Amino acid sequence: MSQPIKIGIVGVGKIVRDQHLPALAKDQDYRLVAAASRHGKVDDIPNFPTIEAMLDAVAELEAVSLCMPPQFRYDAARTALTAKKHVFLEKPPGATVSEVEDLKTLAAHNGVSLFASWHSRYAPAVEAARAFLSSARIRSAAINWKEDVRRWHPNQEWIWAPGGFGVFDPGINALSIATHILPAMFITSAVLDFPENRASPVAARVTFRTSNGLPVTMDLDWLQTGPQSWDILADTDKGAMVLSGGGSKLAIDGKLIHEEPEAEYPMLYKRFAEIVRAGVSDVDLAPLQHVADAFMLGKRNVVEAFFD
Amino acid sequence: MSQPIKIGIVGVGKIVRDQHLPALAKDQDYRLVAAASRHGKVDDIPNFPTIEAMLDAVAELEAVSLCMPPQFRYDAARTALTAKKHVFLEKPPGATVSEVEDLKTLAAHNGVSLFASWHSRYAPAVEAARAFLSSARIRSAAINWKEDVRRWHPNQEWIWAPGGFGVFDPGINALSIATHILPAMFITSAVLDFPENRASPVAARVTFRTSNGLPVTMDLDWLQTGPQSWDILADTDKGAMVLSGGGSKLAIDGKLIHEEPEAEYPMLYKRFAEIVRAGVSDVDLAPLQHVADAFMLGKRNVVEAFFD
């Protein structure tokens, strides 16, 4: 086995504590050697206030995981890539498509790997759904992603700021799965609901069409209390597919055919190690492109103010 | 000289009468053989209500120019490419970036040429500005595009509809020049002003940064009466560049160094004939990508209602 990759983590918030640290702790491909964050800290390793301070002090670093809000990711990524460190980008990979294109160019120029991570693509039943759909004739598909923002993103002001994506923050997870399992598609119409006191939408209804003319709908709602829905449905000649639980369970005609424990972040870090060892990048911008297209094409509704 | 390309024009409105018909009339590379439009007509050739009717009736057609509003361009382009006709897309090339990517794939698959035309790139002083900037060290740049929508787009409802771009309809002309003469750049912030009764912005202030950290600003305003501004300014070590008149005049430190008569559409059709003869496509999506990024990242202001 190769030497572990010496990695630093930047932006120590909820997702780092919930997902990144547990995944890294169990993975022999990595050794976590430092962290940088304005507020958060990681126990038992050196902590720094900024990525610049971390890179200056910890020469052995080979890679960094960037987990701050997307509005601040570009500068950190540029700093790390310029210092010839491999870079893992939390999702979404940036605040604009063009800035991530720029990072791709910089990574290639500096001979390091860039990874635009889409954790939901590594949900346990996604590959089974992809295999099923590629063997079937699809008639239509529907993406229903409805959750309670107060439960999953309590008091996260950045998510409501311009560039914070609003309900497209979970919606981009749905898109990262849909663009992996469905044929190429593009948006034909969209309606985005903006709370009157917020810069980002709380709900959206989007219609897509695939290259071969199939209709795909996407319904995003951030005010869903009670049961939460993270489902992709497809009507096919081989039955009605339901990929539910954010990609964790696959059923055909009501019969559960695939379910296993969730391991998205361990799979993401496995993939990152693979591309670092292989000397390549993995940057698929299709999910982010659809979000940008939805904002450009979408009709804006103003709805009731939102308070946490 | 080769045989003229037998071309049909679709969506007969103001831009077709003002620009496409005069350019085609003078160009021996083309023979205009048919037109399709819901409302407009072209004299002395067969006219049809739809592109489908035109393609069915006029078998000799080799190419089509698609000039309807962007919201309706994809379906027509798909129909034409599927019938193995070369396609000239007026700007903007589509309502989303993803749909134009889909058209590129289809054109390649059918062995025909697709042209995403950006007429302002062919303004007379643009190449001189590009040459100047590539020989100078740029410190900063500013795009100022301020015009009177009531004068240039009177009662054009589609331009205010979702997907109609609003002030980014002229703004994308500025971007088509800027992305051609300046280094690669991306948006870092944007503010978009939406009239309270309209779905598209009437003004926008956008800041970009180039890969090497230079600041670029863009100021779009659709309520400018009196003198109109379509200018790109750059502060450089070789002097202050002003490319004015939508790319028609170039001055350095106040001295006019390039001015010649405007011939954008004749140049566009020359380029289209070139790519058709060469069997290639020419589809640069950078200007449209920046618009999508501005809508995604931008802060929305609601401003006074707009009435024509």
Boltz contact constraints between the chains, C-beta under 6 A:
constraints:
  - contact:
      token1: [A, 95]
      token2: [B, 297]
      max_distance: 6.0
  - contact:
      token1: [A, 96]
      token2: [B, 186]
      max_distance: 6.0
  - contact:
      token1: [A, 96]
      token2: [B, 187]
      max_distance: 6.0
  - contact:
      token1: [A, 96]
      token2: [B, 293]
      max_distance: 6.0
  - contact:
      token1: [A, 96]
      token2: [B, 297]
      max_distance: 6.0
  - contact:
      token1: [A, 97]
      token2: [B, 289]
      max_distance: 6.0
  - contact:
      token1: [A, 97]
      token2: [B, 293]
      max_distance: 6.0
  - contact:
      token1: [A, 98]
      token2: [B, 186]
      max_distance: 6.0
  - contact:
      token1: [A, 98]
      token2: [B, 289]
      max_distance: 6.0
  - contact:
      token1: [A, 98]
      token2: [B, 293]
      max_distance: 6.0
  - contact:
      token1: [A, 99]
      token2: [B, 186]
      max_distance: 6.0
  - contact:
      token1: [A, 102]
      token2: [B, 186]
      max_distance: 6.0
  - contact:
      token1: [A, 102]
      token2: [B, 211]
      max_distance: 6.0
  - contact:
      token1: [A, 162]
      token2: [B, 299]
      max_distance: 6.0
  - contact:
      token1: [A, 163]
      token2: [B, 297]
      max_distance: 6.0
  - contact:
      token1: [A, 186]
      token2: [B, 96]
      max_distance: 6.0
  - contact:
      token1: [A, 186]
      token2: [B, 98]
      max_distance: 6.0
  - contact:
      token1: [A, 186]
      token2: [B, 99]
      max_distance: 6.0
  - contact:
      token1: [A, 186]
      token2: [B, 102]
      max_distance: 6.0
  - contact:
      token1: [A, 187]
      token2: [B, 96]
      max_distance: 6.0
  - contact:
      token1: [A, 199]
      token2: [B, 299]
      max_distance: 6.0
  - contact:
      token1: [A, 211]
      token2: [B, 102]
      max_distance: 6.0
  - contact:
      token1: [A, 289]
      token2: [B, 97]
      max_distance: 6.0
  - contact:
      token1: [A, 289]
      token2: [B, 98]
      max_distance: 6.0
  - contact:
      token1: [A, 292]
      token2: [B, 292]
      max_distance: 6.0
  - contact:
      token1: [A, 292]
      token2: [B, 293]
      max_distance: 6.0
  - contact:
      token1: [A, 292]
      token2: [B, 296]
      max_distance: 6.0
  - contact:
      token1: [A, 293]
      token2: [B, 96]
      max_distance: 6.0
  - contact:
      token1: [A, 293]
      token2: [B, 97]
      max_distance: 6.0
  - contact:
      token1: [A, 293]
      token2: [B, 98]
      max_distance: 6.0
  - contact:
      token1: [A, 293]
      token2: [B, 292]
      max_distance: 6.0
  - contact:
      token1: [A, 295]
      token2: [B, 295]
      max_distance: 6.0
  - contact:
      token1: [A, 295]
      token2: [B, 296]
      max_distance: 6.0
  - contact:
      token1: [A, 296]
      token2: [B, 292]
      max_distance: 6.0
  - contact:
      token1: [A, 296]
      token2: [B, 295]
      max_distance: 6.0
  - contact:
      token1: [A, 297]
      token2: [B, 95]
      max_distance: 6.0
  - contact:
      token1: [A, 297]
      token2: [B, 96]
      max_distance: 6.0
  - contact:
      token1: [A, 297]
      token2: [B, 163]
      max_distance: 6.0
  - contact:
      token1: [A, 299]
      token2: [B, 162]
      max_distance: 6.0
  - contact:
      token1: [A, 299]
      token2: [B, 199]
      max_distance: 6.0
